[in-house]
Amino acid sequence: MTTNAPFRPNPDDMGYLRRLAWTVLAIGVLLIVWRAADLLLLAFGSVLGAVAFRSSARMLQRFGLASWRLALPLGTLLVLALFGAIGYLLTVQFGSELAGMLGNLPGTLSQIEQGLSTTPVGRAIVQASEAAAGGSTIANRLSELASGAGQFLVNLLIVLVGALFIAGNPGPYRRAAILLTPPPARPTMERALEEISAALRLWLKAKLVAMIAMSVIIGGSLWLAGLESWAALGLLGGLSEFVPYVGPAVAMLPSIGLAAAAGGDVLWRTVAAYLIVRVVEGWMLTPVINRQVVNIPPALTLFTILGVGAVFGVYGVFFAGALLVVAFVGVREFYLRDTLGEDIESIPGKPNPAD
């Protein structure tokens, strides 16, 4: 009589089976990320919103509001009021002007693409842009983005609701991330979460200062250049700073289109104004703002934005900068500091116990 003994792999094969299991797990995670890309973006946007709400509350505490229970709702209302003011300016104050400029933007881009296609170098640029956009022209991509305004508003509502939940009680999410980590690595995970939180707060502050400053600088420069709708274009240029390099380049196109249509000396004055603005930004504004922020190489930022856009689509571009901050700090903490033992300076502005 034979008994059904449990199957036991050969001990010599355990290393291979373990590597195979990790490979299958990694492939499964990548497939989940690929299929659930939109959901992951919404979740990350909620985390970013929660960081903004709690950062605003911490600012109110530094101004003398001692109670965290009172500072958090007031800080949340302050951030929502800022978003409301931006929405008012975009829809009511400058809505018609921006709608007209953005409506003409696909035609302006088509003219630029046609002009570039007359030279071999220009054709190569257009072909590379179409390849990055999935085979369609940039103008078509922008038209698709504009037509999805309703979906964008729904996603924004989901992000805001998720951010409110996370900001109100982030403890369970942080503890879950730590408990899901193997016990020997839990102190590293806890420290990494603190570092990522501090880095995202500093990054958001830097972006807010940059957007406000560039709105004023671009608007004033276009006013001096004699371009109409300079206030709306200044606001658009300032908001575009949230997406480094790519955003300002796209936001510049309506100004160039309007300047070309105005004729005379407006076009060259507008081009000169943008050149001066970029010099001021690159040599004066950005070094001052980023002095206390994670110093990420510009080329890495640019290629990360392009890569995230290729994987997650147009909306992923908006979160590319914040995603890069998280990845950059994660590599610092888990690999450079924990694995290699490098002595790396911590990011200033650690969270308080309320966080």
N, C-alpha and C positions, 0 to 999 in steps of 0.2 A: 504494500500500500504506500503510495507516494503522497507527500504533503506539498501544498502550494506555498513554497517559501517566497517571501518578498524579494523582488529584484533588487540586487545591490550592484551598482556599477563598480567596475574595476578601479581600485584606488589610483592606479596610474593614469586613468582617464578623467579624474576629478578636475584637474586644472583645465583641461580642454573644455569639459562640460560647463565649468564655471564661466570661462571666457565666452562660450557660445551663448549662455543664458544672458550675460551682460550685453552682448551684441544684439540679441533679439529684443531685449528691453530697450536699448537705445534706439533701435529702429522703430519700435512701437511708439516711444515717446515722440520721435520726429514725425511719425504719421499723425499722431494726435494733434501735435502743434500745427501741422499743415492743414488738417481738416477743420480744426477749431481756431483758426487764426483770428477771425473776427471776434469770437468770444473772448479770446485771450487779450486782444487789444482793448476791449471794453473793460475787462477786469483790471488791466494795467492802468487805464485811464481813471478808473475809480480810485485806485491806490494813489495816483498822482493828485487827484482832486482832494483826497483825504489829507495828504501831506500839505497841500495848500491851505485847507481849512485849519489844521492844527498849527501851522506856521503863523497864520494870522492871529490865532488865539495866543500863541507865545509872544508875539509882538505886543498885543494888548497887555499881557502880564508885565512886560518890561516897562510899559508906560504907567504902571501902578495898579492895574486891575488884578488883585491878588487871587480871587476865587476862580479856579479852573472851570467850575460848573457854569459860571457866568461868562467867562472869557471865550469858551468854545462856541456857544451859540452866537455870541456877538461877532467873533472872528469869522464864523461861517456866513453870517449875514453880510459882513464886510466884503468877503470874496464874491458872494452872489450879487451884491450891489455893483461891484466892479464889472462883473460879466453883464449885468443889466445895462450899465452905462455904455459899455462897448456895443451891446446889441442895439441900444437906442441910436447911437451914432451911426451904426452901419445900416439901419433900416429906416429910421425917421429923419435924422438930420442930413445924412448924405446918401440915403438909400437910392434915390433916383439917379444921382450922379454916378454912384458905384455900379448900379445896374446897367446904365448906359455904357460905362467904360468896360465892364466885364462882358457885356453883350457884344461889343465890338472887338474884344480881345481875340476870339478865334479867327476873325478876319485879318486882324493885324498880324497874328502869328502865321497865318497862311501866306500873307504877303512877304513876311520875313523868310519863310521857308522857300518860297519861290525865288526870292532874291539870292539866297544862299546857294540854291541849286544851279546857278549859272556858272559856278566855279567848281573845280574838282574838290577842293578842300571843303567848300560849303556843302557839296553833295554828300561828302563823307560825314559831316556833322549831322545833316538831316537824317541820313540813313541810321546813324548811331542813335539818334533821338527816337526814331520810329521803332528801332529794335528794343530800346529800353521801355517804350510805351506799349509793347506787345504787338507791334505791327501797325498800329494806327498813328495818326499824326497827333502832335501835341494839342492842336486845336480841338480835335475830336475828343481827346481825353478831358480837356477842360469843359467841353459841352456836357459830357457824361457826368462830371462832378457837379455841375450846376443843376442838372436835371435830378440829381439825387439829394436835393436840399431837404425834402421831407424825411428821407431815411436818416440824414445827418441829424435832424432835430430829434428824432426818436432815439438815436444812439446817444445823443447828448443828454437826454432825459435819463436814460438808463445809467450813464456814467455818473450823473449828479446824485441819483438815488443811491447807487452803490457807494459813492464817496461819503454820503451822509452816514450810512451804516458803519463803514469802516472807521471814519473819524470819531464817531460816538464811542466805539469800543474796539480799539485795534488789538487788545490783548489776546483774545482767542486766536486770531489769525497768526500773530507772532509766535504764540506758544505752539500752535499746530506745526508751523515751519520748523521750530526747534525740535519738537518731539519726533517729527518724521526724519530727523537727521540721526545717523548712528551716534550712540552715546559719546565715543571719543571725540567726535567733531562738533558736539553741541556748543561748547564755549566759542569755537570759531564762528559757528552760524550766528550765535547771539551777538558777537562783536560785529560781524559783517552786516547784520540787519541794522545795528546802530549807525555804522559808517554809511550805509546806503541811505538811511533816513536823513542823516546830516547832509550828505552830498546832494540829495534831491531838494532839500530846503534851500541850500545855497544856490543851486542851479535855478530854481524858480525865482528867487530874489534877483539873481543876475538878469534873468530874462525879463522880468518886470521892469527893472531899471533901464535895460537896453531898449525895450519897446517904447517906453515913455520918452526917453531921450531921442531916439531915432524918429519918432513921430514929429517931435518939435523941430529937429534939425532938417529932416527931409521936407516937411511942410514949409519951413522958412526959406530953404534953398530954392524950392520950386516957385515960391512967391516972388523971390528976387529974380528968378529966371523969366517971370512974366507968364507963367502957365496958369490957365484957369483950373478951377477945382483943386487948387493946391492943398486945401485943408483935408479934403477927402483922400487925396493921394498920399499926404503925409500920414494919415491914420492907417491907410492900407500898408504903407511901407513900414510903419512901426510894428504893426501886428505880424507882418511877414518875418520879423526877426525871431519869432518862436521856432522857425525852421531855418537853421543856419545855412548860409550860402545859396541854397536852392530857393528858399522863400523870397529873399530880397531880389534875386535875379528875375523871378517871375513877376513880382510886384512892380518892377521897374518898367515892364513892357507897356502897361496902359499909359504911363507918362510919355514914353517915346512915341506911342501912336498918336496921342493928342498933340504933342509938339510937332510931329510931322504934318498933321492935318492943319495946324495953325499956320505953318509956313513962316517965312521970314527968318529972323534970327532966333526964334524961340527954340528951334530944335538943337542948335549947337549950344545955347545957353543951358538947356535942360540936360544935355549930355555932360557938359562941364560941371553942372551942379551935382550930378550923381557921382562923377569922378572925385570931386572934392569931398563929398559926403563919405564915400568909401575910404578915402585916405584918412579922414578924421576918425572914422570908426575903427579902422585897422591899426592906426598908430597911436591914438589917444584914448578913445572910449573903451574899446575892448580890453586892452591891458589893465586899465584901472578897474573895470567891473569884474574881470575874471581873476583878480589878484588872490582872492580867497576861495575860488572855486576850483574843483578838480581840473587840473591842466591837461586837457586831452589834445593831442596833435590835430591840427586842422585837416590834414589829408585823411586821417582816420575818421573824423567826423563826416567829411564829405562822402567817402565811400560807404560808410555805414548807412547814411541817409539813402543813397542809391540802392544799397542792398536790401534794406528794410522795405523800400518802395517796391522793389521787384518781388519780394516775398509776400508782403501784406497788402500791396496795392497803394492807391493814392492816400487813403486815410492813415495808413501806417507811417507815412512820412512825417505826420504831425507829432508822433510819439518817438521818432527815431532818436532825437537828441537825449531824451530822458532814458530810453532803453540803453543807449550807449553809456550813460553815466552809471547805470546799474551794473552793466557788464564790466565796465572799467574798474569799478570799486570791487566787484566780485573777484576779478582776477587778482587784484592787489591783495585782498584778504585771504582767499583760499589757496592761491598758488604762490605768490611772491612772499607773503608773510608767513603763512602756515606751513606750506610745503618746502619752500627754499630757505625759510628762516631769515628773510631779509628784514632789516630794521627800517620800517616805513613809518613816516610821521602820520598820525591820525588826522582825520578831517576835523577842522574846528566846528564848534556848534553842536555838540552831542545832545541828544534828547534828554529832557528832564524826566523824573519818575512818572509824571502824568502821561507821558507818551508811551 
